[in-house]
Amino acid sequence: MEFAGINALVVGLKKSGMASAEFLAKRGARVRSTDIKPLDQLPGAAELLERLEIPFAQQTPEVFEGVDLIVLSPDVPADLPPLEEARRRGARVIGEVELAGPYLKGRTIGITGSNGKTTTTSLIGHILKEAGVPVQVGGNIGFAVTGMVEASRDDGWNVLELSSFQLETISEFRAHIGLALNVTQNHLDRHHTFENYAAAKGRLFETQKAGDFAVLNAEDPVCVKYAEHTAATPLWFSSRRKVTPGAHLCDDQLVLDGKLLMTAGEIPIRGRHNVENVLAAAIAAARAGVAPEAIAAAVRTFHAVEHRLEFVRNLSGIDFYNDSKATSVDATLKALEAFPGGLWVILGGKDKGLDYSALREPLAAKARAALLIGAAAAKIGRQLDGAVPLVEAGTLGAAVDYGYRNGGAGDTVLLAPACASFDQFRSFEHRGEVFKQLVNQLEPKG
């Protein structure tokens, strides 16, 4: 759409909101901005708005009036009453991804899923870059999509991590290659039901066209269902059985399009779920034109993404791992699966309406104790009671200290909280950084 002269409102002034405001202003829109927080609590926003001469008002129902276009940041619920009223008045309400989509040059790979998005997105970007393919990576990580438009090129690829929050507002945005890694219980505080959450992720495939590819987890019933609602060609991945067309794990061998790609032991990041991420990434990279031998070579040089099963240090025989990005129960289950036992697991944070009882059996099998922190500690404690020793640590510092003091050689202190971070931290990144600082301050025993 043409933006010159239209009245536009940007809602939410974090990374994507600021990028959207600048994108619209440069294209001649009359832009206003709003956020539920005052401007002095929004890092970087005041300087940007002053430079672009964009007015700001703290969010009230009145700020949504008199606009033709409303652009939502991902953390703004699309069902707010003022937004519903704005739609009735004829305003177009979209998200930042939809705003940027028509202006991105080249082709796009979109990655969604409850877990593994960041690792798989980063891995695909790494493979394409190592193979000499022009590529840029962003979306839910790195650059906002609107901030990628200027650097996009006709012969390049845009590799985007896409959350349910970003996908629920798309209508025309198109991924030439779309990936769904898995869909498990998450963000029910925002989407209200699992069905709504799954449907939001499914939008990625509903907007694809003939000639596109949908890379789907053959072992996930929700992902399998997405194949029924896309014009794209389905490609499958599985770590449990042979699937075609696509990629699978056979014993310890990764097979891509019927031919050996590499062995699982060559993958430098731990966990069965990361084998699945490599399978999915390999399919996408192959469809983007990368040769199998180049894919395997790039995988061998890929390192774990920060805050995703990130090894921090070994001290007095105890390993410390930072999986602060494990903000759902399923993500924590995958983290637990990556270790044989001897775990001191730090759980807790801001609850997202999840059921933690699925953690009972694996914690009973592998954990020495669950160290509970944050606002969700009481709920988690009730649902895990009797399955594993529980320690009400309260804070991350106390949990790290307890695990270290009581752990022995061969044990692991694992931060895999199954919760959002916003009760005690600014973000999961902030939580992970604090964890690493705490661990690196520990002194050797004895």
TAMOFEN-V620202 format. One record per residue. N is the residue number from 1. RES is the residue in one small letter. SS is DSSP state (H for helix, E for strand, L for the rest). PHI is phi in whole degrees, 0 to 359 (* if undefined). Layout:
n=N res=RES ss=SS phi=PHI
n=N res=RES ss=SS phi=PHI
//
This chain:
n=1 res=m ss=L phi=*
n=2 res=e ss=L phi=275
n=3 res=f ss=L phi=255
n=4 res=a ss=L phi=301
n=5 res=g ss=L phi=84
n=6 res=i ss=L phi=278
n=7 res=n ss=E phi=269
n=8 res=a ss=E phi=239
n=9 res=l ss=E phi=238
n=10 res=v ss=E phi=259
n=11 res=v ss=E phi=251
n=12 res=g ss=L phi=97
n=13 res=l ss=L phi=238
n=14 res=k ss=L phi=271
n=15 res=k ss=H phi=306
n=16 res=s ss=H phi=288
n=17 res=g ss=H phi=295
n=18 res=m ss=H phi=295
n=19 res=a ss=H phi=294
n=20 res=s ss=H phi=295
n=21 res=a ss=H phi=299
n=22 res=e ss=H phi=293
n=23 res=f ss=H phi=302
n=24 res=l ss=H phi=291
n=25 res=a ss=H phi=298
n=26 res=k ss=H phi=293
n=27 res=r ss=L phi=255
n=28 res=g ss=L phi=88
n=29 res=a ss=L phi=284
n=30 res=r ss=E phi=270
n=31 res=v ss=E phi=259
n=32 res=r ss=E phi=240
n=33 res=s ss=E phi=219
n=34 res=t ss=E phi=206
n=35 res=d ss=E phi=202
n=36 res=i ss=L phi=288
n=37 res=k ss=L phi=267
n=38 res=p ss=L phi=292
n=39 res=l ss=H phi=300
n=40 res=d ss=H phi=286
n=41 res=q ss=H phi=255
n=42 res=l ss=L phi=242
n=43 res=p ss=L phi=305
n=44 res=g ss=L phi=85
n=45 res=a ss=H phi=290
n=46 res=a ss=H phi=300
n=47 res=e ss=H phi=296
n=48 res=l ss=H phi=297
n=49 res=l ss=H phi=297
n=50 res=e ss=H phi=295
n=51 res=r ss=H phi=296
n=52 res=l ss=H phi=267
n=53 res=e ss=L phi=58
n=54 res=i ss=L phi=256
n=55 res=p ss=E phi=288
n=56 res=f ss=E phi=233
n=57 res=a ss=E phi=221
n=58 res=q ss=E phi=295
n=59 res=q ss=L phi=296
n=60 res=t ss=L phi=219
n=61 res=p ss=H phi=303
n=62 res=e ss=H phi=292
n=63 res=v ss=H phi=292
n=64 res=f ss=H phi=274
n=65 res=e ss=L phi=274
n=66 res=g ss=L phi=72
n=67 res=v ss=L phi=236
n=68 res=d ss=L phi=266
n=69 res=l ss=E phi=223
n=70 res=i ss=E phi=239
n=71 res=v ss=E phi=250
n=72 res=l ss=E phi=263
n=73 res=s ss=L phi=286
n=74 res=p ss=L phi=302
n=75 res=d ss=L phi=275
n=76 res=v ss=L phi=261
n=77 res=p ss=L phi=301
n=78 res=a ss=L phi=282
n=79 res=d ss=L phi=253
n=80 res=l ss=L phi=300
n=81 res=p ss=H phi=307
n=82 res=p ss=H phi=297
n=83 res=l ss=H phi=287
n=84 res=e ss=H phi=299
n=85 res=e ss=H phi=294
n=86 res=a ss=H phi=297
n=87 res=r ss=H phi=298
n=88 res=r ss=H phi=297
n=89 res=r ss=L phi=280
n=90 res=g ss=L phi=102
n=91 res=a ss=L phi=287
n=92 res=r ss=E phi=271
n=93 res=v ss=E phi=244
n=94 res=i ss=E phi=224
n=95 res=g ss=E phi=260
n=96 res=e ss=H phi=295
n=97 res=v ss=H phi=294
n=98 res=e ss=H phi=296
n=99 res=l ss=H phi=300
n=100 res=a ss=H phi=279
n=101 res=g ss=H phi=314
n=102 res=p ss=L phi=295
n=103 res=y ss=L phi=259
n=104 res=l ss=L phi=285
n=105 res=k ss=L phi=279
n=106 res=g ss=L phi=78
n=107 res=r ss=E phi=243
n=108 res=t ss=E phi=234
n=109 res=i ss=E phi=248
n=110 res=g ss=E phi=248
n=111 res=i ss=E phi=242
n=112 res=t ss=E phi=230
n=113 res=g ss=L phi=146
n=114 res=s ss=L phi=285
n=115 res=n ss=L phi=220
n=116 res=g ss=L phi=92
n=117 res=k ss=H phi=300
n=118 res=t ss=H phi=294
n=119 res=t ss=H phi=299
n=120 res=t ss=H phi=292
n=121 res=t ss=H phi=299
n=122 res=s ss=H phi=297
n=123 res=l ss=H phi=294
n=124 res=i ss=H phi=299
n=125 res=g ss=H phi=301
n=126 res=h ss=H phi=296
n=127 res=i ss=H phi=298
n=128 res=l ss=H phi=297
n=129 res=k ss=H phi=296
n=130 res=e ss=H phi=297
n=131 res=a ss=L phi=274
n=132 res=g ss=L phi=83
n=133 res=v ss=L phi=271
n=134 res=p ss=L phi=299
n=135 res=v ss=E phi=209
n=136 res=q ss=E phi=224
n=137 res=v ss=E phi=240
n=138 res=g ss=E phi=187
n=139 res=g ss=E phi=95
n=140 res=n ss=L phi=284
n=141 res=i ss=L phi=233
n=142 res=g ss=L phi=66
n=143 res=f ss=E phi=281
n=144 res=a ss=L phi=297
n=145 res=v ss=L phi=297
n=146 res=t ss=H phi=297
n=147 res=g ss=H phi=283
n=148 res=m ss=H phi=263
n=149 res=v ss=L phi=299
n=150 res=e ss=L phi=298
n=151 res=a ss=L phi=273
n=152 res=s ss=L phi=292
n=153 res=r ss=L phi=221
n=154 res=d ss=L phi=299
n=155 res=d ss=L phi=261
n=156 res=g ss=L phi=249
n=157 res=w ss=E phi=240
n=158 res=n ss=E phi=253
n=159 res=v ss=E phi=256
n=160 res=l ss=E phi=238
n=161 res=e ss=E phi=281
n=162 res=l ss=L phi=230
n=163 res=s ss=L phi=272
n=164 res=s ss=H phi=299
n=165 res=f ss=H phi=297
n=166 res=q ss=H phi=282
n=167 res=l ss=H phi=276
n=168 res=e ss=L phi=294
n=169 res=t ss=L phi=252
n=170 res=i ss=L phi=274
n=171 res=s ss=L phi=225
n=172 res=e ss=L phi=233
n=173 res=f ss=L phi=308
n=174 res=r ss=L phi=231
n=175 res=a ss=L phi=257
n=176 res=h ss=L phi=291
n=177 res=i ss=E phi=231
n=178 res=g ss=E phi=246
n=179 res=l ss=E phi=236
n=180 res=a ss=E phi=240
n=181 res=l ss=L phi=280
n=182 res=n ss=L phi=181
n=183 res=v ss=L phi=221
n=184 res=t ss=L phi=229
n=185 res=q ss=L phi=309
n=186 res=n ss=L phi=192
n=187 res=h ss=L phi=54
n=188 res=l ss=H phi=289
n=189 res=d ss=H phi=291
n=190 res=r ss=H phi=263
n=191 res=h ss=H phi=269
n=192 res=h ss=L phi=77
n=193 res=t ss=L phi=227
n=194 res=f ss=H phi=297
n=195 res=e ss=H phi=297
n=196 res=n ss=H phi=296
n=197 res=y ss=H phi=298
n=198 res=a ss=H phi=296
n=199 res=a ss=H phi=295
n=200 res=a ss=H phi=298
n=201 res=k ss=H phi=294
n=202 res=g ss=H phi=294
n=203 res=r ss=H phi=302
n=204 res=l ss=H phi=303
n=205 res=f ss=H phi=267
n=206 res=e ss=H phi=292
n=207 res=t ss=L phi=264
n=208 res=q ss=L phi=283
n=209 res=k ss=L phi=236
n=210 res=a ss=L phi=302
n=211 res=g ss=L phi=98
n=212 res=d ss=L phi=277
n=213 res=f ss=E phi=234
n=214 res=a ss=E phi=244
n=215 res=v ss=E phi=266
n=216 res=l ss=E phi=230
n=217 res=n ss=E phi=283
n=218 res=a ss=L phi=291
n=219 res=e ss=L phi=261
n=220 res=d ss=L phi=250
n=221 res=p ss=H phi=298
n=222 res=v ss=H phi=292
n=223 res=c ss=H phi=297
n=224 res=v ss=H phi=301
n=225 res=k ss=H phi=294
n=226 res=y ss=H phi=301
n=227 res=a ss=H phi=298
n=228 res=e ss=H phi=280
n=229 res=h ss=H phi=235
n=230 res=t ss=L phi=222
n=231 res=a ss=L phi=274
n=232 res=a ss=L phi=284
n=233 res=t ss=E phi=278
n=234 res=p ss=E phi=288
n=235 res=l ss=E phi=232
n=236 res=w ss=E phi=246
n=237 res=f ss=E phi=227
n=238 res=s ss=E phi=205
n=239 res=s ss=L phi=261
n=240 res=r ss=L phi=243
n=241 res=r ss=L phi=203
n=242 res=k ss=L phi=288
n=243 res=v ss=L phi=225
n=244 res=t ss=L phi=208
n=245 res=p ss=L phi=283
n=246 res=g ss=E phi=142
n=247 res=a ss=E phi=215
n=248 res=h ss=E phi=208
n=249 res=l ss=E phi=256
n=250 res=c ss=E phi=237
n=251 res=d ss=L phi=56
n=252 res=d ss=L phi=248
n=253 res=q ss=E phi=252
n=254 res=l ss=E phi=270
n=255 res=v ss=E phi=248
n=256 res=l ss=E phi=243
n=257 res=d ss=L phi=51
n=258 res=g ss=L phi=85
n=259 res=k ss=E phi=234
n=260 res=l ss=E phi=300
n=261 res=l ss=E phi=264
n=262 res=m ss=E phi=187
n=263 res=t ss=E phi=261
n=264 res=a ss=H phi=298
n=265 res=g ss=H phi=294
n=266 res=e ss=H phi=276
n=267 res=i ss=L phi=282
n=268 res=p ss=L phi=277
n=269 res=i ss=L phi=245
n=270 res=r ss=L phi=273
n=271 res=g ss=L phi=107
n=272 res=r ss=H phi=299
n=273 res=h ss=H phi=297
n=274 res=n ss=H phi=284
n=275 res=v ss=H phi=297
n=276 res=e ss=H phi=296
n=277 res=n ss=H phi=298
n=278 res=v ss=H phi=294
n=279 res=l ss=H phi=303
n=280 res=a ss=H phi=295
n=281 res=a ss=H phi=296
n=282 res=a ss=H phi=296
n=283 res=i ss=H phi=299
n=284 res=a ss=H phi=298
n=285 res=a ss=H phi=296
n=286 res=a ss=H phi=297
n=287 res=r ss=H phi=288
n=288 res=a ss=L phi=273
n=289 res=g ss=L phi=101
n=290 res=v ss=L phi=271
n=291 res=a ss=L phi=290
n=292 res=p ss=H phi=304
n=293 res=e ss=H phi=294
n=294 res=a ss=H phi=287
n=295 res=i ss=H phi=298
n=296 res=a ss=H phi=299
n=297 res=a ss=H phi=298
n=298 res=a ss=H phi=290
n=299 res=v ss=H phi=301
n=300 res=r ss=H phi=296
n=301 res=t ss=L phi=255
n=302 res=f ss=L phi=273
n=303 res=h ss=L phi=250
n=304 res=a ss=L phi=304
n=305 res=v ss=L phi=287
n=306 res=e ss=L phi=304
n=307 res=h ss=L phi=74
n=308 res=r ss=L phi=238
n=309 res=l ss=L phi=45
n=310 res=e ss=E phi=273
n=311 res=f ss=E phi=290
n=312 res=v ss=E phi=261
n=313 res=r ss=E phi=190
n=314 res=n ss=E phi=246
n=315 res=l ss=E phi=225
n=316 res=s ss=L phi=53
n=317 res=g ss=L phi=84
n=318 res=i ss=E phi=256
n=319 res=d ss=E phi=273
n=320 res=f ss=E phi=236
n=321 res=y ss=E phi=237
n=322 res=n ss=E phi=254
n=323 res=d ss=L phi=239
n=324 res=s ss=L phi=300
n=325 res=k ss=L phi=288
n=326 res=a ss=L phi=286
n=327 res=t ss=L phi=260
n=328 res=s ss=L phi=224
n=329 res=v ss=H phi=297
n=330 res=d ss=H phi=296
n=331 res=a ss=H phi=296
n=332 res=t ss=H phi=292
n=333 res=l ss=H phi=301
n=334 res=k ss=H phi=295
n=335 res=a ss=H phi=296
n=336 res=l ss=H phi=299
n=337 res=e ss=H phi=297
n=338 res=a ss=L phi=281
n=339 res=f ss=L phi=235
n=340 res=p ss=L phi=282
n=341 res=g ss=L phi=157
n=342 res=g ss=L phi=66
n=343 res=l ss=E phi=263
n=344 res=w ss=E phi=249
n=345 res=v ss=E phi=259
n=346 res=i ss=E phi=269
n=347 res=l ss=E phi=237
n=348 res=g ss=E phi=127
n=349 res=g ss=L phi=147
n=350 res=k ss=E phi=270
n=351 res=d ss=L phi=291
n=352 res=k ss=L phi=247
n=353 res=g ss=L phi=79
n=354 res=l ss=L phi=264
n=355 res=d ss=L phi=256
n=356 res=y ss=H phi=268
n=357 res=s ss=H phi=293
n=358 res=a ss=H phi=295
n=359 res=l ss=H phi=278
n=360 res=r ss=H phi=302
n=361 res=e ss=H phi=295
n=362 res=p ss=H phi=294
n=363 res=l ss=H phi=292
n=364 res=a ss=H phi=299
n=365 res=a ss=H phi=279
n=366 res=k ss=H phi=237
n=367 res=a ss=E phi=258
n=368 res=r ss=E phi=281
n=369 res=a ss=E phi=192
n=370 res=a ss=E phi=256
n=371 res=l ss=E phi=259
n=372 res=l ss=E phi=265
n=373 res=i ss=E phi=227
n=374 res=g ss=L phi=76
n=375 res=a ss=L phi=294
n=376 res=a ss=L phi=272
n=377 res=a ss=H phi=303
n=378 res=a ss=H phi=296
n=379 res=k ss=H phi=296
n=380 res=i ss=H phi=298
n=381 res=g ss=H phi=301
n=382 res=r ss=H phi=298
n=383 res=q ss=H phi=280
n=384 res=l ss=H phi=255
n=385 res=d ss=L phi=305
n=386 res=g ss=L phi=91
n=387 res=a ss=L phi=269
n=388 res=v ss=L phi=205
n=389 res=p ss=L phi=302
n=390 res=l ss=E phi=248
n=391 res=v ss=E phi=237
n=392 res=e ss=E phi=277
n=393 res=a ss=E phi=282
n=394 res=g ss=E phi=85
n=395 res=t ss=L phi=241
n=396 res=l ss=H phi=296
n=397 res=g ss=H phi=299
n=398 res=a ss=H phi=294
n=399 res=a ss=H phi=293
n=400 res=v ss=H phi=300
n=401 res=d ss=H phi=299
n=402 res=y ss=H phi=295
n=403 res=g ss=H phi=299
n=404 res=y ss=H phi=290
n=405 res=r ss=H phi=297
n=406 res=n ss=H phi=264
n=407 res=g ss=L phi=281
n=408 res=g ss=L phi=234
n=409 res=a ss=L phi=305
n=410 res=g ss=L phi=94
n=411 res=d ss=L phi=279
n=412 res=t ss=E phi=224
n=413 res=v ss=E phi=265
n=414 res=l ss=E phi=241
n=415 res=l ss=E phi=272
n=416 res=a ss=L phi=214
n=417 res=p ss=L phi=286
n=418 res=a ss=L phi=64
n=419 res=c ss=L phi=218
n=420 res=a ss=E phi=291
n=421 res=s ss=L phi=258
n=422 res=f ss=L phi=284
n=423 res=d ss=L phi=281
n=424 res=q ss=L phi=236
n=425 res=f ss=L phi=223
n=426 res=r ss=L phi=285
n=427 res=s ss=L phi=191
n=428 res=f ss=H phi=294
n=429 res=e ss=H phi=297
n=430 res=h ss=H phi=299
n=431 res=r ss=H phi=299
n=432 res=g ss=H phi=294
n=433 res=e ss=H phi=296
n=434 res=v ss=H phi=297
n=435 res=f ss=H phi=303
n=436 res=k ss=H phi=295
n=437 res=q ss=H phi=297
n=438 res=l ss=H phi=298
n=439 res=v ss=H phi=295
n=440 res=n ss=H phi=287
n=441 res=q ss=L phi=270
n=442 res=l ss=L phi=292
n=443 res=e ss=L phi=259
n=444 res=p ss=L phi=301
n=445 res=k ss=L phi=289
n=446 res=g ss=L phi=75
//
